[in-house]
Amino acid sequence: MSKLWVRLTLAFVLVTLVGVSTVALLANRSASSQFRSYLSHREMTDWSDLTDDLAAYYEQQGSWDGVGVVFEDNRRAQGQGQGQMRGGGPSTLLADGRGLVVYDGQGRYAGETLSRSEQELAVPIQAGGQIVGFLLSIPPGWGQLQPQEQSFLDQINQALLLAGVLAGVLSILLGLGLSRGLTAPVARLTAAARRIAGGDLSQRVPETGSAEMAVLGRAFNQMATDLEKAKDLRRNMMADVAHELRNPLSVIQGNLRAILDEVYPLEQAEIAVLYDETRLLSRLVDDLRELALAEAGQLRLERRPVASADVVNRAVEAARAQAVARGVALQADLPENLPLVDVDPQRIEQVLGNLLNNALIHTPSGGEIVVAARAQGSEVEVSVRDTGEGIPAEHLPHVFERFYRADRSRSRATGGTGLGLAIVKQLVEAHGGRIEVESPSLRPGSVQATRLRAGQVGQGTVFTFSLPVAAT
């Protein structure tokens, strides 16, 4: 009873039984009523002359007083005697416009009032455009049929009953099939969910059935895909973190062991090496923490309307000393009247700082870095363009992944922690913006590749991100 398909089947059975029983009852009553109406009207098929005479009498007299004369004249005209009419034949009734019986040929219903159903069976008599009476023939034993008539009505009822039973059986079978069909996708989802809960994230379900079940199936499959990706990312991240922490820890542990074994002298130079490794560890831990907070949506942003040019200029000036030391030209290309942006200025300066640091690492001496901004609808687009070696096309989709490097030969000391661009992406998206990267493909033997090998300026890379304009 707790299974959904059983409950649906019982619901179909209940609805079917109620529906069929109701239809059968109404059909039976309607058939009986219509059949009795037919019998009554059969007795009144030759009453056209009588109704005309009654209508003329009412128009002349203005009431039904003494109307029995009309019925006597009608019987004499048809050759019927008084005795014949008072036998066991049908009673001929005349009621006024309110349904009160004013004439009864056999005196059985005089003074009574016709019911609504009897008025519907009667022949209305009109005078002056209004219904002034009802003419009705009531057979002996009204409400009781003759054996042949009752047999005919019983056959009709049996046919209705048989049709109802067949319809009920077919409806129940159809309901059973529909209930199993409706619950089959749910059963598949349940089984797949249990396997996923058991660790099998490869489970998928068919996206078939009704529109709602197809949408549910797609959502389930998307969830399973996301879980599988999250599992892979978590596994890769743990491996990457372990790998990144192992290198500086190995250096620290090895140098300390060498100092303890008096292989290295306890000098300031050796202590400086150990200190640099601890700084690298501290930076890596801080970057991991910040990235985890950003991905979890828990990074605190102190947003307020600020001038776009001020944020860009501060980031450029902060990187200028490093650019001069590397022999790289650094400039800002900012139009006038840039709109205010709704951002956390320190976080956006951090974004620009990471992008500029990345550009300085990959731009050789004599190169150029340009930070530009422009208004674009309800956003301000900021771009950082360098003339460095560029990024091969196969690496572009991965540049925002944590610990990813297009150049695997770079060390953490010269290439950063490998988290800078991942943090940039999370910070930009936390502000409701987006970030993109473009770089020409470098084909072996191309002019750009030849210039790079010669130490000349390359085609470079462009990082572009958007920020929301502050409401005015």
Buried (B, 14 or more C-beta within 10 A) or exposed (E): EEEEBBEBBEEBBEEBBEBBEEBBEEBBEEBBEEBBEEBBBEBBEEBEEBBEBBBEBBEEEEEBEEBBEBBEEBBEEEEEEEEEBEEEBBBBBBBBBEBBBBBBBBEEBBEBEBEEEBBEBBBBBBBEEEEBBBBBBBBEEBEEBEEEBEEEBEEBBEEBBEBBEEBBEEBBEEBBEBBBEBBBBBEBBEEBBEBBEEEEBEBEBEBEBEEEBBEBBEEBBEEBEEEBEEEEBEEEBEEBBEEBBEBBEEBBEEBEEEBEEEEBEEEEEBEEEBEBBEEBBEBBEEBBEBBEBBBEEEBEBEBEEBBBBBBBBBBBEEBBEBBEEBEBEBEBEBEEEBBBBBBBBEBBBBBBBBBBBBBBBBBBEEBBBBBBBBBEEEBBBBBBBBBBBBBBEEBBEEBBBBBBBBEEEBEBEEBBBBBBBBBBBBBBBBBEBBBEBBBBEBEEEEEBBEBBEEEEBBBBBBBBBBBBBBEE
